Amino acid sequence: AEDGIRDFCLSRGLGDVYKRQVHGEILLQVQNINSAKNSNNFRNHKMEESNSSSRKQREEQDDRDQSDQESDEYENLSDAEDFEDYKAGGYHPVTLGENYNNGKYQVVQKLGHGHFSTVWLVNEKKTPNYYALKIQKSKDSYCESALDEIQLLDSLKNHQASQEWVETREQWKKEYQVDLRADETFNVNYMENFKHYGIHGNHYCTCLLYTSDAADDLLCVDLGGRRIIKKKK
């Protein structure tokens, strides 16, 4: 400056150089510390996200397991008959434990359904026997189909003692080494049929001999009076 007094500015001396070096090192250390903190925070954040994701996956798996357990006990609604078909002319609503045919049969569980009917496992209360009870829809057209089916089953049952069936059984015994009883006609055997009067109309009910798919791989097994026969290889 003109008055001999130096303008204010950073010193160019060695002391200032040293101070700047120290200051720079301190800034670098601070930056490294902040970077490490940010890295730790990032890792912690990722770990929290991972833990949260794992918890969510476990919860979803628990929900699926619970759903599978429930589906084992109760029928999946997506596989059941349409609820809208429980109406006049349609399905008859069945309750587990309900009695049919003047208390002769008691409903144990549902076996399945079709377009014409629902099918239920029933116990003949005075015996240890179980049967499949088929309950038709009550609309006239379904009742006509039920009567046709009953007539066919009646015809098969009545012809079990026919000479033609006797000769056929003898022929199969010689050619295939299969010894059939008279009632082993390879068709579903039914015990009886009756009408049930419900809130949606009159329903034809057919009591069928119940067999299990578990016998499919066996050559010959007795299931409540009916044997499943497979041709010998």
Protein Blocks (a to p, Z undefined) as FASTA:
>chain_A
ZZopacddddfbfklmmmmmmmmmmmmmmmmmmmmmmmmmmmmmmmmmmmmmmmmmmmmm
mmmmmmmmmmmmpccfklmccfklncghiacdddehiaeehhlaccfbdfbdcfkbccdd
dddfkbcbdcddddddfbfklmmmmmmmmmmmmmmmmmmmgmklmmmmmmmmmmnopacd
fklnopacdfbdcddddfkbccdddddddddfklmmpmbdceehiacddddZZ
